[in-house]
Amino acid sequence: MTHRLVLKNTTALLPGGFRTADVVVRGGLIAQISPCAATEPGDDVFDFEGDWLSAGFIDMHLHGGGGADFMDGNAATILSVCRLHARFGTTTLYPTTLSATEEDLDTFFSSLEDAVREQARAASRERGARIGGVHVEGPWFSPIMAGAQDPRFLRTPDTEQMERLLARSDRIAMVTMAPELDGAYECAVLLAARGVLPAMGHSNATLSQVREALDSGFRHIIHFYSGMSMLRREKGYRIPGMVEAGYLFDALSVEMIADGHHLPLDLMKLIHKVKGTERTALVTDAMRAAGMPEGKYLLGSLKNGQEALVEGGIARMPDLSGFAGSVCTMDRAVRTVVEAGISLEDALRMASSTPSKILGTERRRGCILPGLDADLVRLDKNLNVRMTIGAGEVVYAA
């Protein structure tokens, strides 16, 4: 008989809202949801005592944590990042690259394959969060909006480069570009045809350019407000930018780095009010200092990374001119948007079902339903993570 987990007395976020329920997990999937599930000999039974039960968090944009960066170029560091974020409720993550040399990208993809193989062989408590796919962030960005992206490696996109990128790995789920760059539209068409999400970011585009970009397949904006154009005036005329386009076009989903610093609480509330729960995903954009003491760290690889300073829960460039990713975790993001006045139900959906829908995996994960992956997180009444379950196995317990 297949081993089962029985989660008793949960306050579970189901498609219709919060319900008191027992949830049975078997074979890596959610097998049953009922008011009172019967137990069997050999079951692992956990009494949640009314604690919240959510679908596991899905972080579609992060660079590292626990002292490691995905660009460091070895499987051990990738797996350490997966373990770190599982402690904070993330069950699926999308390793995110930075603008880098071709050599660094080759090393990243090679080490990623090693990490996936090692993760499959590891004991449950050593696996951490599942590697869902890859988010390629750059190097096709506007120099004006590069932010913490290293300007040495920025390029203009073309379909030949994109073909080479896609040949590196079949795990690429999303590619971010500045849509106003020459060649970006053609690349977006290619990506969309291959089932890869074209996303916009680090861009100085006007609203008109974003409107045109929608026709080529762009459907998502990364870290809303960070590294992108806003309303500006030219000879008295107001020219709306990417931020205004993000609000205007319903076809576009957006990300919020909900660390309480990148976006003030009132602005997070505005984004949610306009875009809604189903078009607003919570992300961490975490760098290697997430879960670590404050101090100096490298953003990006140990060989080619840029120095960042972490103070007061904020990662900044050394000259304090801007942020350098964040040290946020997904549980902190949920708590922050709740503090902003957004309901807990919406906050949890923005951390789970919304990113799953954006990335096209909603038939497998992101919701508590029978037949879906048993990726689950237990939160106490203060929204601290007490247990993380990935693919039906306990990967973290407080």
C-alpha positions as a Markdown table, in Angstrom:
| # | Residue | x | y | z |
|---|---|---|---|---|
| 1 | Met | 0.0 | 0.0 | 0.0 |
| 2 | Thr | 1.3 | 3.5 | -0.9 |
| 3 | His | 2.4 | 5.6 | 2.0 |
| 4 | Arg | 0.0 | 8.3 | 3.0 |
| 5 | Leu | 0.1 | 11.6 | 4.8 |
| 6 | Val | -3.0 | 12.6 | 6.6 |
| 7 | Leu | -3.3 | 16.3 | 7.5 |
| 8 | Lys | -6.0 | 16.7 | 10.2 |
| 9 | Asn | -7.9 | 19.8 | 11.3 |
| 10 | Thr | -6.5 | 22.2 | 8.8 |
| 11 | Thr | -7.9 | 25.6 | 7.8 |
| 12 | Ala | -7.3 | 24.9 | 4.1 |
| 13 | Leu | -7.5 | 27.4 | 1.2 |
| 14 | Leu | -9.6 | 25.6 | -1.3 |
| 15 | Pro | -10.9 | 27.0 | -4.6 |
| 16 | Gly | -14.0 | 28.3 | -2.9 |
| 17 | Gly | -12.1 | 29.8 | 0.0 |
| 18 | Phe | -11.0 | 28.7 | 3.5 |
| 19 | Arg | -12.6 | 25.6 | 4.9 |
| 20 | Thr | -11.9 | 23.3 | 7.9 |
| 21 | Ala | -10.8 | 20.1 | 6.2 |
| 22 | Asp | -8.6 | 17.0 | 6.4 |
| 23 | Val | -6.3 | 16.5 | 3.5 |
| 24 | Val | -5.0 | 13.1 | 2.5 |
| 25 | Val | -1.8 | 12.8 | 0.4 |
| 26 | Arg | -0.8 | 9.6 | -1.4 |
| 27 | Gly | 1.8 | 8.9 | -4.2 |
| 28 | Gly | 2.9 | 12.6 | -4.3 |
| 29 | Leu | -0.6 | 13.8 | -5.1 |
| 30 | Ile | -3.5 | 15.2 | -3.2 |
| 31 | Ala | -5.8 | 12.1 | -2.8 |
| 32 | Gln | -8.7 | 13.3 | -0.7 |
| 33 | Ile | -10.2 | 16.4 | 0.9 |
| 34 | Ser | -12.9 | 15.8 | 3.4 |
| 35 | Pro | -14.4 | 17.1 | 6.7 |
| 36 | Cys | -13.1 | 14.0 | 8.6 |
| 37 | Ala | -10.7 | 11.6 | 6.8 |
| 38 | Ala | -10.3 | 8.1 | 8.2 |
| 39 | Thr | -6.8 | 7.0 | 9.0 |
| 40 | Glu | -5.1 | 3.7 | 8.1 |
| 41 | Pro | -2.3 | 1.7 | 9.7 |
| 42 | Gly | 1.1 | 3.2 | 8.6 |
| 43 | Asp | -0.3 | 6.7 | 7.9 |
| 44 | Asp | 1.8 | 9.7 | 8.9 |
| 45 | Val | -0.8 | 11.8 | 10.7 |
| 46 | Phe | -0.3 | 15.5 | 11.5 |
| 47 | Asp | -2.8 | 17.5 | 13.6 |
| 48 | Phe | -2.7 | 21.1 | 12.3 |
| 49 | Glu | -4.7 | 22.4 | 15.2 |
| 50 | Gly | -6.5 | 24.8 | 12.9 |
| 51 | Asp | -3.3 | 26.2 | 11.3 |
| 52 | Trp | -3.6 | 27.5 | 7.7 |
| 53 | Leu | -2.9 | 25.1 | 4.9 |
| 54 | Ser | -2.1 | 26.7 | 1.5 |
| 55 | Ala | -0.9 | 25.3 | -1.8 |
| 56 | Gly | 2.9 | 25.5 | -1.8 |
| 57 | Phe | 4.4 | 28.8 | -2.8 |
| 58 | Ile | 5.8 | 29.2 | -6.4 |
| 59 | Asp | 8.6 | 31.7 | -6.8 |
| 60 | Met | 9.0 | 32.6 | -10.5 |
| 61 | His | 11.8 | 35.1 | -10.0 |
| 62 | Leu | 14.8 | 34.6 | -7.7 |
| 63 | His | 18.6 | 34.5 | -7.9 |
| 64 | Gly | 19.7 | 32.8 | -4.7 |
| 65 | Gly | 19.7 | 32.5 | -1.0 |
| 66 | Gly | 21.6 | 31.0 | 1.9 |
| 67 | Gly | 24.9 | 32.4 | 0.7 |
| 68 | Ala | 24.6 | 30.9 | -2.8 |
| 69 | Asp | 23.6 | 32.3 | -6.2 |
| 70 | Phe | 22.3 | 30.2 | -9.1 |
| 71 | Met | 25.1 | 31.7 | -11.3 |
| 72 | Asp | 27.8 | 30.3 | -9.0 |
| 73 | Gly | 28.0 | 27.3 | -11.4 |
| 74 | Asn | 27.7 | 24.1 | -9.4 |
| 75 | Ala | 25.0 | 21.8 | -8.4 |
| 76 | Ala | 25.6 | 22.0 | -4.7 |
| 77 | Thr | 24.9 | 25.8 | -4.5 |
| 78 | Ile | 21.7 | 25.3 | -6.6 |
| 79 | Leu | 20.4 | 22.7 | -4.2 |
| 80 | Ser | 21.4 | 24.8 | -1.2 |
| 81 | Val | 19.2 | 27.6 | -2.5 |
| 82 | Cys | 16.3 | 25.1 | -3.0 |
| 83 | Arg | 16.6 | 23.9 | 0.6 |
| 84 | Leu | 16.8 | 27.5 | 2.0 |
| 85 | His | 13.6 | 28.6 | 0.3 |
| 86 | Ala | 11.7 | 25.4 | 1.2 |
| 87 | Arg | 12.1 | 26.6 | 4.8 |
| 88 | Phe | 9.9 | 29.5 | 4.0 |
| 89 | Gly | 7.1 | 27.7 | 2.1 |
| 90 | Thr | 8.4 | 27.6 | -1.4 |
| 91 | Thr | 7.7 | 24.3 | -3.1 |
| 92 | Thr | 8.6 | 25.2 | -6.7 |
| 93 | Leu | 11.1 | 27.8 | -7.8 |
| 94 | Tyr | 12.5 | 29.1 | -11.1 |
| 95 | Pro | 16.2 | 29.7 | -11.0 |
| 96 | Thr | 16.7 | 33.1 | -12.5 |
| 97 | Thr | 19.9 | 34.1 | -14.4 |
| 98 | Leu | 21.5 | 37.5 | -14.7 |
| 99 | Ser | 23.1 | 39.2 | -17.7 |
| 100 | Ala | 26.4 | 37.3 | -18.0 |
| 101 | Thr | 29.0 | 35.9 | -20.3 |
| 102 | Glu | 28.2 | 33.1 | -22.6 |
| 103 | Glu | 30.6 | 30.9 | -20.6 |
| 104 | Asp | 28.7 | 31.7 | -17.3 |
| 105 | Leu | 25.4 | 30.8 | -18.9 |
| 106 | Asp | 26.8 | 27.5 | -20.3 |
| 107 | Thr | 28.1 | 26.7 | -16.8 |
| 108 | Phe | 24.7 | 27.6 | -15.2 |
| 109 | Phe | 22.7 | 25.3 | -17.5 |
| 110 | Ser | 25.2 | 22.4 | -17.1 |
| 111 | Ser | 25.1 | 22.7 | -13.3 |
| 112 | Leu | 21.3 | 22.9 | -13.3 |
| 113 | Glu | 21.1 | 19.5 | -15.0 |
| 114 | Asp | 23.4 | 18.1 | -12.4 |
| 115 | Ala | 21.3 | 19.6 | -9.6 |
| 116 | Val | 18.0 | 18.2 | -11.0 |
| 117 | Arg | 19.5 | 14.7 | -11.1 |
| 118 | Glu | 20.9 | 15.0 | -7.6 |
| 119 | Gln | 17.7 | 16.4 | -6.3 |
| 120 | Ala | 15.8 | 13.4 | -7.6 |
| 121 | Arg | 18.1 | 11.0 | -5.7 |
| 122 | Ala | 18.2 | 13.0 | -2.4 |
| 123 | Ala | 16.3 | 12.2 | 0.7 |
| 124 | Ser | 13.1 | 14.2 | 1.2 |
| 125 | Arg | 14.5 | 16.6 | 3.8 |
| 126 | Glu | 17.5 | 17.3 | 1.4 |
| 127 | Arg | 15.5 | 18.1 | -1.7 |
| 128 | Gly | 14.2 | 21.5 | -0.9 |
| 129 | Ala | 11.9 | 23.2 | -3.4 |
| 130 | Arg | 11.4 | 21.7 | -6.8 |
| 131 | Ile | 13.1 | 23.2 | -9.8 |
| 132 | Gly | 10.2 | 24.1 | -12.0 |
| 133 | Gly | 12.1 | 25.7 | -14.9 |
| 134 | Val | 14.4 | 28.5 | -15.7 |
| 135 | His | 13.7 | 32.3 | -15.9 |
| 136 | Val | 16.3 | 33.9 | -18.2 |
| 137 | Glu | 16.5 | 37.5 | -17.1 |
| 138 | Gly | 18.6 | 39.3 | -19.7 |
| 139 | Pro | 21.0 | 40.3 | -21.2 |
| 140 | Trp | 18.6 | 42.0 | -23.7 |
| 141 | Phe | 17.9 | 45.1 | -21.7 |
| 142 | Ser | 17.9 | 48.9 | -22.0 |
| 143 | Pro | 21.1 | 50.4 | -20.6 |
| 144 | Ile | 19.1 | 53.2 | -19.2 |
| 145 | Met | 17.1 | 50.7 | -17.1 |
| 146 | Ala | 19.8 | 48.1 | -16.4 |
| 147 | Gly | 19.5 | 48.6 | -12.6 |
| 148 | Ala | 21.7 | 45.9 | -10.9 |
| 149 | Gln | 22.2 | 44.1 | -14.2 |
| 150 | Asp | 25.9 | 44.3 | -15.2 |
| 151 | Pro | 26.1 | 46.8 | -18.1 |
| 152 | Arg | 29.1 | 45.0 | -19.5 |
| 153 | Phe | 27.0 | 42.1 | -20.7 |
| 154 | Leu | 24.0 | 43.8 | -22.2 |
| 155 | Arg | 23.1 | 43.0 | -25.8 |
| 156 | Thr | 20.5 | 43.6 | -28.5 |
| 157 | Pro | 18.4 | 40.5 | -29.1 |
| 158 | Asp | 18.1 | 38.6 | -32.4 |
| 159 | Thr | 16.5 | 35.2 | -33.3 |
| 160 | Glu | 19.9 | 33.6 | -33.8 |
| 161 | Gln | 20.8 | 34.3 | -30.2 |
| 162 | Met | 17.4 | 33.1 | -29.0 |
| 163 | Glu | 17.8 | 29.8 | -31.0 |
| 164 | Arg | 21.2 | 29.3 | -29.3 |
| 165 | Leu | 19.6 | 29.9 | -25.9 |
| 166 | Leu | 16.7 | 27.5 | -26.4 |
| 167 | Ala | 19.2 | 24.9 | -27.6 |
| 168 | Arg | 21.0 | 25.0 | -24.2 |
| 169 | Ser | 18.0 | 23.6 | -22.3 |
| 170 | Asp | 14.4 | 22.5 | -22.6 |
| 171 | Arg | 13.8 | 23.8 | -19.1 |
| 172 | Ile | 13.5 | 27.5 | -20.1 |
| 173 | Ala | 10.1 | 28.7 | -19.0 |
| 174 | Met | 10.4 | 32.5 | -19.3 |
| 175 | Val | 12.7 | 35.0 | -21.0 |
| 176 | Thr | 12.7 | 38.7 | -20.1 |
| 177 | Met | 13.7 | 41.4 | -22.6 |
| 178 | Ala | 13.2 | 45.1 | -23.1 |
| 179 | Pro | 10.5 | 45.1 | -25.9 |
| 180 | Glu | 11.6 | 48.4 | -27.4 |
| 181 | Leu | 15.0 | 46.9 | -28.5 |
| 182 | Asp | 15.5 | 46.0 | -32.2 |
| 183 | Gly | 14.7 | 42.3 | -32.6 |
| 184 | Ala | 12.7 | 41.9 | -29.4 |
| 185 | Tyr | 9.4 | 41.4 | -31.2 |
| 186 | Glu | 10.8 | 38.7 | -33.5 |
| 187 | Cys | 12.3 | 36.9 | -30.5 |
| 188 | Ala | 9.1 | 37.1 | -28.6 |
| 189 | Val | 7.2 | 35.4 | -31.5 |
| 190 | Leu | 9.8 | 32.7 | -31.5 |
| 191 | Leu | 9.7 | 32.1 | -27.8 |
| 192 | Ala | 5.9 | 32.0 | -27.7 |
| 193 | Ala | 5.8 | 29.5 | -30.5 |
| 194 | Arg | 8.1 | 27.3 | -28.4 |
| 195 | Gly | 6.0 | 27.5 | -25.3 |
| 196 | Val | 8.2 | 29.9 | -23.5 |
| 197 | Leu | 6.7 | 33.0 | -21.8 |
| 198 | Pro | 8.1 | 36.3 | -23.2 |
| 199 | Ala | 8.3 | 38.8 | -20.4 |
| 200 | Met | 9.2 | 42.5 | -20.3 |
| 201 | Gly | 11.6 | 44.2 | -17.9 |
| 202 | His | 14.5 | 46.6 | -17.5 |
| 203 | Ser | 12.9 | 48.6 | -20.2 |
| 204 | Asn | 12.4 | 52.2 | -21.3 |
| 205 | Ala | 9.5 | 51.4 | -23.5 |
| 206 | Thr | 6.6 | 53.7 | -24.1 |
| 207 | Leu | 3.0 | 52.5 | -23.7 |
| 208 | Ser | 2.7 | 52.5 | -27.5 |
| 209 | Gln | 5.7 | 50.2 | -27.8 |
| 210 | Val | 4.2 | 47.9 | -25.2 |
| 211 | Arg | 0.9 | 47.8 | -27.1 |
| 212 | Glu | 2.8 | 46.6 | -30.2 |
| 213 | Ala | 4.8 | 44.1 | -28.1 |
| 214 | Leu | 1.5 | 42.4 | -27.0 |
| 215 | Asp | 0.9 | 41.4 | -30.6 |
| 216 | Ser | 4.2 | 39.5 | -30.6 |
| 217 | Gly | 3.4 | 37.4 | -27.6 |
| 218 | Phe | 4.7 | 39.4 | -24.6 |
| 219 | Arg | 2.3 | 38.7 | -21.6 |
| 220 | His | 4.2 | 39.5 | -18.4 |
| 221 | Ile | 6.1 | 42.2 | -16.7 |
| 222 | Ile | 8.7 | 41.4 | -14.1 |
| 223 | His | 9.2 | 43.2 | -10.8 |
| 224 | Phe | 6.6 | 45.9 | -11.5 |
| 225 | Tyr | 8.0 | 49.5 | -11.1 |
| 226 | Ser | 11.6 | 48.3 | -10.8 |
| 227 | Gly | 13.8 | 49.0 | -13.8 |
| 228 | Met | 11.1 | 50.3 | -16.1 |
| 229 | Ser | 9.7 | 53.5 | -17.7 |
| 230 | Met | 6.9 | 55.6 | -16.2 |
| 231 | Leu | 5.0 | 58.7 | -17.3 |
| 232 | Arg | 7.3 | 61.4 | -18.6 |
| 233 | Arg | 6.8 | 64.8 | -20.2 |
| 234 | Glu | 8.3 | 65.8 | -23.5 |
| 235 | Lys | 7.6 | 69.4 | -24.6 |
| 236 | Gly | 4.6 | 69.5 | -22.3 |
| 237 | Tyr | 3.1 | 66.2 | -23.6 |
| 238 | Arg | 2.7 | 63.3 | -21.3 |
| 239 | Ile | 4.1 | 60.1 | -22.6 |
| 240 | Pro | 3.0 | 57.0 | -20.6 |
| 241 | Gly | 5.5 | 54.2 | -20.1 |
| 242 | Met | 5.6 | 50.6 | -19.1 |
| 243 | Val | 4.1 | 51.1 | -15.7 |
| 244 | Glu | 1.0 | 52.7 | -17.1 |
| 245 | Ala | 0.9 | 50.0 | -19.8 |
| 246 | Gly | 1.0 | 47.4 | -17.1 |
| 247 | Tyr | -2.1 | 48.9 | -15.5 |
| 248 | Leu | -3.9 | 49.5 | -18.8 |
| 249 | Phe | -3.6 | 46.2 | -20.6 |
| 250 | Asp | -5.5 | 43.2 | -19.1 |
| 251 | Ala | -3.4 | 40.8 | -21.1 |
| 252 | Leu | -0.4 | 41.6 | -19.0 |
| 253 | Ser | 0.4 | 40.0 | -15.6 |
| 254 | Val | 2.8 | 41.6 | -13.2 |
| 255 | Glu | 5.1 | 40.7 | -10.4 |
| 256 | Met | 5.4 | 42.4 | -7.0 |
| 257 | Ile | 8.6 | 42.2 | -4.9 |
| 258 | Ala | 6.7 | 42.3 | -1.6 |
| 259 | Asp | 9.5 | 43.0 | 0.8 |
| 260 | Gly | 8.1 | 46.3 | 2.0 |
| 261 | His | 10.9 | 48.2 | 0.5 |
| 262 | His | 10.7 | 47.9 | -3.3 |
| 263 | Leu | 7.1 | 48.9 | -3.2 |
| 264 | Pro | 5.4 | 50.9 | -0.3 |
| 265 | Leu | 2.4 | 49.2 | 1.2 |
| 266 | Asp | -0.1 | 51.7 | -0.4 |
| 267 | Leu | 1.4 | 51.0 | -3.9 |
| 268 | Met | 1.1 | 47.3 | -3.4 |
| 269 | Lys | -2.6 | 47.8 | -2.5 |
| 270 | Leu | -3.0 | 49.9 | -5.7 |
| 271 | Ile | -1.4 | 47.3 | -7.9 |
| 272 | His | -3.7 | 44.6 | -6.5 |
| 273 | Lys | -6.8 | 46.8 | -6.8 |
| 274 | Val | -6.1 | 47.5 | -10.5 |
| 275 | Lys | -4.6 | 44.2 | -11.7 |
| 276 | Gly | -6.4 | 41.8 | -9.4 |
| 277 | Thr | -5.3 | 38.6 | -7.7 |
| 278 | Glu | -5.1 | 36.5 | -10.9 |
| 279 | Arg | -2.8 | 39.0 | -12.7 |
| 280 | Thr | -0.5 | 39.8 | -9.7 |
| 281 | Ala | 2.2 | 37.3 | -8.7 |
| 282 | Leu | 4.3 | 37.6 | -5.6 |
| 283 | Val | 8.0 | 37.1 | -6.1 |
| 284 | Thr | 11.1 | 37.5 | -4.0 |
| 285 | Asp | 13.8 | 38.4 | -6.5 |
| 286 | Ala | 16.0 | 37.0 | -3.7 |
| 287 | Met | 19.8 | 37.2 | -4.0 |
| 288 | Arg | 22.4 | 35.1 | -2.1 |
| 289 | Ala | 22.0 | 37.1 | 1.1 |
| 290 | Ala | 18.4 | 35.8 | 1.7 |
| 291 | Gly | 18.4 | 33.9 | 5.0 |
| 292 | Met | 21.9 | 35.2 | 5.8 |
| 293 | Pro | 23.4 | 37.8 | 8.2 |
| 294 | Glu | 23.7 | 41.4 | 6.9 |
| 295 | Gly | 26.9 | 42.5 | 5.2 |
| 296 | Lys | 28.6 | 42.6 | 1.8 |
| 297 | Tyr | 27.6 | 40.0 | -0.8 |
| 298 | Leu | 28.0 | 39.4 | -4.6 |
| 299 | Leu | 25.0 | 39.6 | -6.8 |
| 300 | Gly | 25.6 | 37.1 | -9.6 |
| 301 | Ser | 28.4 | 34.6 | -9.9 |
| 302 | Leu | 31.5 | 34.5 | -7.6 |
| 303 | Lys | 33.7 | 35.2 | -10.6 |
| 304 | Asn | 31.7 | 38.0 | -12.4 |
| 305 | Gly | 29.2 | 39.2 | -9.8 |
| 306 | Gln | 28.7 | 42.8 | -8.6 |
| 307 | Glu | 29.1 | 43.8 | -4.9 |
| 308 | Ala | 26.0 | 44.5 | -3.0 |
| 309 | Leu | 25.5 | 45.8 | 0.6 |
| 310 | Val | 22.8 | 44.3 | 2.8 |
| 311 | Glu | 21.6 | 46.5 | 5.7 |
| 312 | Gly | 18.2 | 46.8 | 7.4 |
| 313 | Gly | 16.7 | 43.9 | 5.4 |
| 314 | Ile | 17.6 | 45.6 | 2.1 |
| 315 | Ala | 20.1 | 44.7 | -0.6 |
| 316 | Arg | 21.5 | 47.7 | -2.4 |
| 317 | Met | 24.3 | 48.7 | -4.8 |
| 318 | Pro | 27.3 | 49.9 | -2.8 |
| 319 | Asp | 26.7 | 53.5 | -3.8 |
| 320 | Leu | 23.1 | 53.1 | -2.5 |
| 321 | Ser | 21.8 | 54.2 | -5.9 |
| 322 | Gly | 19.3 | 51.3 | -6.1 |
| 323 | Phe | 18.3 | 47.9 | -5.0 |
| 324 | Ala | 20.3 | 44.8 | -5.8 |
| 325 | Gly | 17.6 | 42.2 | -5.7 |
| 326 | Ser | 16.1 | 41.5 | -2.3 |
| 327 | Val | 16.6 | 39.3 | 0.8 |
| 328 | Cys | 12.9 | 38.5 | 0.8 |
| 329 | Thr | 11.4 | 35.0 | 1.2 |
| 330 | Met | 7.9 | 34.1 | 0.1 |
| 331 | Asp | 6.4 | 33.9 | 3.6 |
| 332 | Arg | 7.6 | 37.4 | 4.2 |
| 333 | Ala | 6.0 | 38.5 | 0.9 |
| 334 | Val | 2.7 | 37.0 | 2.1 |
| 335 | Arg | 2.9 | 38.8 | 5.5 |
| 336 | Thr | 3.8 | 42.1 | 3.8 |
| 337 | Val | 0.8 | 42.2 | 1.4 |
| 338 | Val | -1.5 | 41.2 | 4.3 |
| 339 | Glu | 0.0 | 44.1 | 6.2 |
| 340 | Ala | -0.8 | 46.3 | 3.2 |
| 341 | Gly | -4.5 | 45.4 | 3.7 |
| 342 | Ile | -4.8 | 42.7 | 1.1 |
| 343 | Ser | -6.8 | 39.7 | 2.3 |
| 344 | Leu | -4.9 | 36.5 | 3.4 |
| 345 | Glu | -6.8 | 34.5 | 0.8 |
| 346 | Asp | -5.7 | 36.8 | -2.0 |
| 347 | Ala | -2.1 | 36.9 | -0.7 |
| 348 | Leu | -1.8 | 33.2 | -0.6 |
| 349 | Arg | -3.3 | 32.8 | -4.1 |
| 350 | Met | -0.8 | 35.4 | -5.5 |
| 351 | Ala | 2.0 | 33.2 | -4.0 |
| 352 | Ser | 0.7 | 30.0 | -5.4 |
| 353 | Ser | -2.2 | 29.7 | -8.0 |
| 354 | Thr | -1.4 | 33.0 | -9.8 |
| 355 | Pro | 2.2 | 32.2 | -10.7 |
| 356 | Ser | 1.2 | 28.7 | -11.7 |
| 357 | Lys | -1.4 | 30.1 | -14.1 |
| 358 | Ile | 1.0 | 32.6 | -15.5 |
| 359 | Leu | 3.5 | 29.8 | -16.2 |
| 360 | Gly | 0.9 | 27.4 | -17.5 |
| 361 | Thr | 1.3 | 24.8 | -14.8 |
| 362 | Glu | -2.2 | 25.2 | -13.2 |
| 363 | Arg | -3.2 | 21.7 | -14.1 |
| 364 | Arg | -0.4 | 20.3 | -12.0 |
| 365 | Arg | 0.1 | 22.6 | -9.1 |
| 366 | Gly | -0.8 | 25.8 | -7.4 |
| 367 | Cys | -4.1 | 24.8 | -5.8 |
| 368 | Ile | -5.4 | 22.3 | -3.2 |
| 369 | Leu | -7.5 | 19.9 | -5.3 |
| 370 | Pro | -7.5 | 16.1 | -5.6 |
| 371 | Gly | -5.2 | 14.9 | -8.4 |
| 372 | Leu | -2.8 | 17.8 | -8.2 |
| 373 | Asp | 0.7 | 17.7 | -6.9 |
| 374 | Ala | 0.8 | 17.6 | -3.1 |
| 375 | Asp | 2.8 | 20.8 | -2.7 |
| 376 | Leu | 1.6 | 22.3 | 0.5 |
| 377 | Val | 2.6 | 24.7 | 3.2 |
| 378 | Arg | 1.5 | 25.0 | 6.8 |
| 379 | Leu | 1.4 | 28.4 | 8.4 |
| 380 | Asp | 0.7 | 29.3 | 12.0 |
| 381 | Lys | -1.6 | 32.2 | 13.0 |
| 382 | Asn | 1.3 | 34.6 | 12.6 |
| 383 | Leu | 1.9 | 33.3 | 9.1 |
| 384 | Asn | 5.2 | 31.7 | 10.0 |
| 385 | Val | 6.0 | 28.5 | 8.1 |
| 386 | Arg | 5.7 | 25.3 | 10.3 |
| 387 | Met | 5.8 | 22.7 | 7.5 |
| 388 | Thr | 6.5 | 22.5 | 3.8 |
| 389 | Ile | 5.4 | 19.4 | 1.8 |
| 390 | Gly | 6.8 | 19.0 | -1.7 |
| 391 | Ala | 5.5 | 16.2 | -4.0 |
| 392 | Gly | 3.9 | 14.5 | -1.0 |
| 393 | Glu | 7.1 | 14.5 | 1.1 |
| 394 | Val | 7.9 | 16.6 | 4.1 |
| 395 | Val | 10.8 | 18.7 | 3.0 |
| 396 | Tyr | 10.8 | 21.0 | 6.0 |
| 397 | Ala | 9.3 | 21.0 | 9.5 |
| 398 | Ala | 9.9 | 23.6 | 12.2 |
